[in-house]
Amino acid sequence: MRTITFIKQAVIAFSLLGLVACTSTSTKQGTVGIKREQLLLISPQEMTQGAQIAYQSVLKEAKTAKKLNTDHAMLQRVRRIANDIIPQTAVFREDAPKWDWEVNVLESEQLNAWCMPGGKIAFYTGIINKLKLTDAEIAAIMGHEIAHALREHGRERASEQTLTQVGLSALSIFTGVQGPALDAASLALQVTLTLPNSRTHEVEADRMGVELAARAGYNPYAAVSVWRKMDKQSEGGQPPEILSTHPSHSSRIKDLTKYAKKVEPLFLKAVKR
């Protein structure tokens, strides 16, 4: 019985793996040329609905704590920049400008901002205040976070997690391995499967982000200055890039400089309009 069950699990796992080479989002390449097959097992509707529920939960919690949109001027500033960028999302996805976009600012010391699937954006006051961000730097960060949603990185990672759990179940049934040994197997799968893709996600979002900002009329080189500021904020340095879910600051700055130059003509064209 164990062998039969394992075979069923293995068939599912390998069937899912077979989708990796034939599944992709509807994201267009843009000027920066983003093109990569993706593993997408979770439906976009599920991700959007889940994001809506999660986002409203975050807003409710922040409102209860009186930390939601406490600085009106900052809120209007962030929303104005978002309104400049959102129309530009059509270059990567024709449907994106019509998403149910929401933009809010949360009072927090964290250096953070994010965009959930479907266009649910949050900026933390800490990243704006501590880094003394210019409008162009806010646009760089916002473009990056919006790119994650456009490229459906959240959906991809959820799919990877689903595949990982199927694989672990099959491994446990076949070998009888449980406990710490299985945890080690889980870590090995994550290092092999999840971390490299996460770095890929960050690079894709960086490149798409500078294009979005440039098309909206914001200097794309601001993305480079953001990461120079982030580098100065780092305490104790970064782990080696191969062990990190993000590119090293130096690698990121080098890549952003290259792609900012690539999209500079778009920025110059936008500011002349």
QUIQUI-V306488 format. One record per backbone hydrogen bond with DSSP energy under -0.5 kcal/mol. NH is the residue of the N-H (numbers start at 1). CO is the residue of the C=O. Records with the same first field share a line. If there is no record, write none. Layout:
NH: CO + CO
This chain:
5: 1
6: 2
7: 3
8: 4
9: 5
10: 6
11: 7
12: 8
13: 9
14: 10
15: 11
16: 12
17: 13
18: 14
19: 16
20: 17
22: 19
23: 19 + 20
28: 92
33: 29 + 30
34: 29
35: 33
38: 23
40: 38
47: 43
48: 44
49: 45
50: 46
51: 47
52: 48
53: 49
54: 50
55: 51
56: 52
57: 53
58: 54
59: 55
60: 56
61: 57
62: 58
63: 59
64: 60
65: 61
66: 63
67: 62
69: 67 + 105
72: 70
75: 71
76: 72
77: 73
78: 74
79: 75
80: 76
81: 77
82: 78
83: 79
84: 80
85: 81
86: 82
87: 83
88: 85
89: 85 + 86
90: 87
91: 88
92: 89
93: 89
96: 93
98: 95
99: 96
101: 99
102: 119
104: 121
106: 123
107: 67
108: 106
112: 110
114: 122
116: 120
119: 116
120: 116
121: 102 + 119
122: 114
123: 104
124: 112
125: 106
126: 108
127: 110 + 124
128: 124
129: 125
130: 126
131: 127
133: 128
138: 134
139: 135
140: 136
141: 137
142: 138
143: 139
144: 140
145: 141
146: 142
147: 143
148: 144
149: 145
150: 146
151: 147
152: 149
153: 148
156: 152
157: 153
158: 154
159: 155
160: 156
161: 157
162: 158
163: 159
164: 160
165: 161
166: 162
167: 163
168: 164
169: 165
170: 166
171: 167
172: 168
173: 169
174: 170
175: 171
176: 172
181: 178
182: 178 + 179
183: 179
184: 180
185: 181
186: 182
187: 183
188: 184
189: 185
190: 186
191: 187
192: 188
193: 189
194: 189 + 190
195: 190
196: 191
197: 193
198: 194
199: 195
200: 196
201: 197
202: 198
203: 199
204: 200
205: 201
206: 202
207: 203
208: 204
209: 205
210: 206
211: 207
212: 208
213: 209
214: 210
215: 211
216: 212
217: 214
218: 213
222: 219
223: 220
224: 221
225: 221
226: 222
227: 223
228: 224
229: 225
230: 226
231: 227
232: 228
233: 229
234: 230 + 231
243: 240
244: 241
252: 248
253: 249
254: 250
255: 251
256: 252
257: 253
258: 254
259: 255
260: 256
261: 257
262: 258
263: 259
264: 260 + 261
266: 263
267: 263
268: 264
269: 265
270: 266
271: 267
272: 268
273: 269 + 270
